[in-house]
Amino acid sequence: MKEYLSSIQDVLKEQNTSEEGLSSQEAAGRLEKFGHNKLKEGKKDSLLKKFLDELADPMIIILIVAAVISGITAYYEGESFADVIIIMAVVIINAVLGVVQESKAEAAIAALQEIAAATSKVLRDGKLVTLKSEELVPGDVVILEAGDSVPADGRIIECASMKIEEAALTGESVPVDKIIQVLNLGGEKDVPLGDRKNMVYMGSTVVYGRGKAVITATGMDTEMGKIADALAQAKDEETPLQIKLNQLSKFLTMLVVGICVVIFAVGLFRASGKRRRHYEAIRS
């Protein structure tokens, strides 16, 4: 159902609700059916994967290769493994610090999100209550005032000079004047998102006036949720700068590996020469 092309009565009937909102019992049932009003969170990597990702950096790989070659050379020449120990210690400490810092940042963000959990003014059992926005369900009636963030997608049923900024969705920085009247297609197949003046959408902000709206979509079913889902499915493409940097890293890696191989070969040759001379000295 395209709520912006339907009357307020039809939308309320479709959502099986009224202007007085839902009962607590009905809301609980819908919450179980539709789920919480929040976007899906990306899958978090395990500590092991984070650690391995730190080691996958091209420069770290160069250090590891250098440590291996240095260790083999030291073994054949009978020298100290101090260089190998120092290089590997630096690599491991760097990776551990990277994982710790990333984990701390994630924990801090989670704590801030918990503290700043959005709330909404909702009509439940005919009374105005304040609930966490993630507890909203389709059919809820919310009160919107200047400064409020729109918690979900909804059809406006009351409007008093309400203006909403929808830059996050449409890119338009100028607040949109909202109305309650049914929109007309005007010969078009559909009404563009930015022109749906009788609707409110998750992610937008009320900058002036007040109003009332019936929730029509929550969570990933909202327009913001559809955008988030599209972004999640899109392939990450590297920027031209990242491509050039990766090419440079590969070139430097091959160069350093080549130099290490030469040094390794020279070291083996010198070691074999020393051993040959040593054996000859013993025989003589």
C-alpha positions in Angstrom: 0.0 0.0 0.0 1.3 3.5 -0.9 0.2 5.4 2.1 1.0 8.8 0.6 -1.7 8.1 -2.1 -4.2 7.0 0.5 -6.5 8.9 3.0 -5.7 8.9 6.7 -8.8 6.7 7.3 -7.6 4.1 4.8 -4.1 4.1 6.3 -5.4 3.6 9.8 -7.7 0.8 8.6 -4.8 -0.8 6.8 -2.6 -0.7 9.9 -5.6 -1.9 12.1 -5.2 1.0 14.5 -6.8 4.4 15.4 -5.7 7.9 16.2 -5.5 6.9 19.8 -2.8 4.4 19.1 -2.4 0.8 20.0 -3.0 -1.1 23.2 0.1 -2.4 25.1 -1.0 -6.0 24.4 -1.4 -5.4 20.7 1.9 -3.6 20.5 3.7 -6.5 22.3 2.3 -8.9 19.7 3.3 -6.7 16.8 6.8 -6.3 18.3 7.2 -10.1 18.3 5.9 -10.3 14.8 7.8 -7.4 13.1 10.9 -7.3 15.4 12.6 -4.3 16.9 12.7 -1.0 15.1 16.4 -0.8 14.3 18.7 -1.4 11.4 20.6 -4.7 11.1 24.1 -4.4 12.5 27.1 -5.7 10.6 28.7 -8.9 11.6 31.5 -8.3 14.1 34.8 -9.9 13.4 36.4 -12.2 16.0 39.6 -11.3 17.8 41.5 -13.9 15.8 40.3 -12.4 12.5 41.1 -8.9 13.6 44.6 -10.1 14.6 45.1 -11.8 11.2 43.9 -8.7 9.4 46.5 -6.7 11.2 49.2 -9.2 9.9 47.8 -9.0 6.4 49.2 -5.5 5.8 51.8 -5.5 3.0 54.5 -3.8 5.1 53.9 -6.3 8.0 54.3 -9.2 5.5 57.6 -7.7 4.3 58.8 -7.6 7.9 57.8 -11.2 8.5 59.5 -12.3 5.3 62.6 -10.4 6.3 62.5 -12.1 9.7 62.3 -15.5 8.2 65.1 -14.9 5.8 67.2 -13.4 8.6 66.5 -16.4 10.8 67.6 -18.9 8.1 70.7 -16.8 7.3 71.6 -16.6 11.0 71.1 -20.4 11.4 73.5 -21.2 8.5 76.1 -18.7 9.6 75.8 -19.6 13.2 75.0 -16.0 14.2 72.6 -14.6 16.9 68.8 -14.7 16.3 68.4 -11.3 18.0 67.3 -9.5 14.8 64.6 -12.1 14.2 63.3 -11.9 17.8 63.2 -8.1 17.6 61.4 -8.0 14.2 58.8 -10.6 15.3 58.3 -8.9 18.6 57.6 -5.6 16.9 55.2 -7.3 14.4 53.2 -9.0 17.2 53.1 -6.0 19.5 51.9 -3.8 16.6 49.1 -6.3 15.7 48.0 -6.7 19.4 47.9 -2.9 19.9 45.8 -2.6 16.7 43.3 -5.2 17.9 43.1 -3.6 21.4 42.5 -0.1 20.0 39.9 -1.3 17.6 38.1 -3.3 20.3 38.2 -0.2 22.6 36.7 2.0 19.9 33.9 -0.5 19.3 33.2 -0.7 23.0 33.1 3.1 23.3 30.7 3.5 20.4 28.4 0.8 21.8 28.4 2.5 25.2 27.6 5.9 23.6 24.8 4.3 21.6 23.3 2.8 24.8 23.5 6.1 26.6 22.0 8.1 23.7 19.3 5.5 22.9 16.6 7.4 21.1 13.2 7.7 22.6 9.8 8.6 21.1 6.5 10.0 22.4 3.9 7.4 21.6 0.2 7.0 22.3 -0.4 3.6 24.0 -3.7 2.7 25.6 -4.9 6.2 24.7 -2.1 7.7 26.9 1.0 9.6 25.9 4.1 7.6 27.0 7.8 7.8 26.2 9.4 4.6 24.9 12.6 3.6 23.3 12.3 4.1 19.5 13.4 0.5 18.9 10.2 -0.6 20.6 7.9 1.1 18.0 5.8 -1.1 15.8 3.6 -0.5 12.7 0.3 1.0 13.8 1.8 3.1 16.7 0.9 6.8 16.7 3.8 9.1 17.5 3.9 12.7 18.5 6.6 14.8 16.7 7.8 18.2 17.8 10.6 20.5 16.8 14.0 18.9 17.6 12.7 15.3 17.4 14.3 12.7 15.2 11.7 10.7 13.2 11.9 7.2 14.6 10.4 5.3 11.7 8.4 5.8 8.5 4.9 7.0 8.9 1.8 8.8 7.5 1.1 12.2 8.9 -2.4 12.4 10.4 -2.0 15.8 12.1 0.2 18.7 11.2 0.8 22.2 12.6 3.2 24.0 10.4 5.6 21.1 10.7 8.9 21.2 8.7 11.2 18.3 8.5 14.8 18.1 7.2 15.3 15.0 5.0 18.9 15.6 3.9 19.9 12.1 5.0 17.5 10.6 2.5 17.1 13.0 -0.3 20.2 15.2 0.0 18.0 18.3 0.0 19.2 20.6 2.8 16.0 22.8 2.8 13.4 21.6 5.3 10.2 20.2 3.7 6.8 21.7 4.6 4.6 18.8 5.6 0.9 18.3 4.9 -1.9 15.8 5.6 -3.7 15.8 2.3 -3.6 12.9 -0.1 -1.0 13.3 -2.9 -1.8 13.1 -6.6 0.3 11.3 -9.1 -0.2 14.0 -11.7 0.3 11.6 -14.6 3.5 10.2 -13.2 4.0 6.5 -12.3 5.0 7.3 -8.7 5.7 10.2 -6.4 9.5 10.8 -5.8 10.6 10.3 -2.2 11.4 13.9 -1.7 8.0 15.0 -2.8 6.0 12.8 -0.4 5.0 15.7 1.8 2.4 13.7 3.8 5.0 11.2 5.0 7.8 11.1 7.6 10.8 8.9 7.3 13.4 7.5 9.7 16.6 9.5 9.8 14.9 12.8 9.2 14.6 15.6 11.9 11.7 17.9 12.8 13.0 21.5 12.7 9.8 23.4 13.1 6.2 22.9 14.2 4.6 19.7 15.5 2.5 16.9 14.2 1.3 13.3 14.7 1.9 10.3 12.5 0.9 6.7 12.3 3.9 4.3 11.9 3.7 2.3 8.6 7.2 0.7 8.5 9.9 0.0 11.0 13.5 -1.3 11.0 14.8 -2.7 7.7 11.3 -2.1 6.1 11.8 1.7 6.2 13.3 3.7 3.4 16.5 4.1 5.5 16.6 0.3 6.0 16.3 -0.3 2.2 19.2 2.1 1.7 21.3 0.3 4.4 20.4 -3.1 2.8 21.5 -1.9 -0.6 24.8 -0.6 0.8 25.4 -3.9 2.6 25.0 -5.9 -0.6 27.1 -3.5 -2.7 30.6 -4.5 -3.4 33.3 -2.4 -1.8 35.3 -0.8 -4.7 38.7 0.7 -4.2 39.3 4.4 -4.9 41.9 5.3 -7.5 44.3 6.3 -4.7 43.8 3.0 -3.0 44.5 1.2 -6.2 47.8 3.2 -6.8 48.8 2.6 -3.1 48.2 -1.2 -3.5 50.3 -1.2 -6.7 53.1 0.6 -4.9 52.9 -1.8 -2.0 53.1 -4.8 -4.3 56.1 -3.3 -6.1 57.9 -2.5 -2.9 57.1 -6.0 -1.6 58.6 -7.6 -4.7 61.6 -5.4 -4.5 62.3 -6.1 -0.9 61.7 -9.8 -1.3 64.1 -9.8 -4.3 66.7 -8.0 -2.2 66.2 -10.4 0.6 66.6 -13.4 -1.7 69.9 -11.9 -3.0 71.2 -11.3 0.5 70.1 -14.8 1.5 71.9 -16.3 -1.5 75.1 -14.3 -0.8 74.9 -15.3 2.9 74.6 -19.0 2.0 77.4 -18.7 -0.5 79.7 -17.1 2.2 78.6 -19.6 4.8 79.4 -22.6 2.5 82.7 -21.0 1.6 83.6 -20.6 5.2 82.7 -24.2 5.9 84.7 -25.5 2.9 87.8 -23.5 4.0 87.3 -24.8 7.5 87.2 -28.4 6.3 90.2 -27.9 4.2 92.1 -26.4 7.1 91.2 -29.5 9.2 92.3 -31.9 6.5 95.6 -30.0 6.0 
